[in-house]
């Protein structure tokens, strides 16, 4: 594997007296899709928020492109190109589609806003048709497109997608995973954090399985699909 773009070692974090992450090791190489799998409550979102600087690191290290960002401010982390599309979309419902997208380039790539808007509209034609619409009036699938589009406006070097398929219809889930594969074909590095195991492993090169705040096992997608442990943990895979 190439030298990691993201390298996490023995990461520990949590909230108050509760330690949620208990010694996480994880790597994402340039141009790679890595899946972080786990059931609800496993600690996946806490991991994303810690890597993004929204939750404080208690111990361990996070390196992005060789730089230690373990205690960096979240604005500096975004500025370096590590961009997190959070669970639940977190769009601004009372702002228009265009205003939401423009905010995506507030901290990074502002000079390339026009070109990046065209790129986002080429990926999501529906957003171009709705630039003046209030984001809160859009469907769940359209809001997820907007959340990802807003992330792309910052020219990410690594895009963290936190539960992007949550709450979407099966047809929209298929469309979403096709989009993620398309972004990967454009050499974007992606950390795909999901409960949807089968479809995540179809497009990811490698995967980690988290339970109770710790990585239980990891390997290539083919290796994980072949393990009895994964089949036991996720019925139907």
Beta strands, then each sheet from edge to edge (+ up, - down):
strand 1: 4-15
strand 2: 18-29
strand 3: 33-37
strand 4: 57-64
strand 5: 67-68
strand 6: 82-85
strand 7: 158-162
strand 8: 189-194
strand 9: 206-211
strand 10: 214-220
sheet 1: 2+ 1- 4+ 5-
sheet 2: 6+ 7+ 8+ 3+ 9+ 10-
end
